[in-house]
């Protein structure tokens, strides 16, 4: 079933249009930066954006910082919200289930497909950003190495390793969103409803993070540590927020996947 | 083939199916009749494990459902409440995709299985257009092809001729009879009496969630013990048959008699010209209307 879901996702034109659109924003940013040479001052603007002015090979991380807060979660919410509710709306859910495909198996396959979408998107964004970054913004000489946020220099090997770690962290964050959208997708019959419900959670979390009165809630908010991947580029690596973020996402994933599973496996499929 | 005992489904306050005892035997073409909203589709969905019963038990092919869904459903082909497909893919691509789902058959023979199923429903020459461009009839045929994909031992079909033109209906009827002749049990849910009357060997009538009739069609439609005849001289005939005439309507007489041949001989011997004469049989419509209350999609004041 996983293979079938992957095939369905990869064969769908919408998947690739979405990826293209997501990829367009950081590319546009790279072009604008290259043309105008107006980077944000250090410490302001999206993560890494000031750093990339001197070193284009950091641009994949800047791109990640650009797509992670909104673009990527929207795409994930739409894709995962579609998972069960979309099949239901199309009427294909009943035919899938009587093949028979076990409900748990279907849920797992959908989750794997959504996560593959995330992996492909993140990789496409990272690779495009590396290419546009190094071409348009230039690259610091390989002998001196890349400068970390803390000012010390990193070897290329270190940079690649940490970038991979950052990508993995971003994917984990998206797994949290995917779990929520997938749960909602088993609850409602409308794919759009599931996606919007998930986005409401995302927006609420983002909003509460800016509110001082919400301080007691902050450690538990979904998006609290999403941008903590920046800490991976400090010297030494500041693990605290990354680990907390990973743990928090893990809890969200477990709770919502369990709820989605419990709901879907005991549900009357009347669509 | 299908046996339910006390099958009950409650959706909140609504009792959709009420203590249903269904008995479909191997080799049957079973007609599952009932008005809209009488619980047919809910029952079909319970048989297939889509809707979970509130109480009661289901056995399909001698195994409990939905517990044995993994073993049972690969031998069942289903068309539930209209066909459905991935509308951006072609019919062929849809079947190939569904074929790969669940306990998949060998991949090498997938294209052949898909072609066979399409041939059976008369879509063998279909091109690569996406399903979204299909007519209602083509979608219905594709839905049937999907049900036939695994050469099932049991076909569960909900309104299979919906959207088909008269030729299409005839084709599907022939197809189902041919499949039945080669050993496939067919469970046909419908509100079209003519369809069931033409196809089925046994019928069950559902009314308000309860089974009100379950019987061989031949038994239900057996002669009533009366003969209907028409004659240009009804009064002469009436006099000749002294009191055995139950009713008359112009030239048409209803006579209590179980032997049309001797009745005819007697009338002719008595000089009464007979233009038509036949045993009176109940129609399926009579049976269903007699057994059911007004349609359950009516909500009139009472």
Interface residues (C-beta under 8 A of the other chain):
Chain A: X1 X3 X4 X7 X8 X11 X12 X13 X90 X91 X92 X94 X95 X96 X97 X98 X99 X100 X101 X102 X266 X268 X269 X270
Chain B: X11 X45 X48 X49 X50 X51 X52 X69 X70 X73 X74 X76 X78 X80 X81 X82 X83 X84 X85 X86 X87 X88 X89 X97 X98 X100 X101 X102 X103 X146
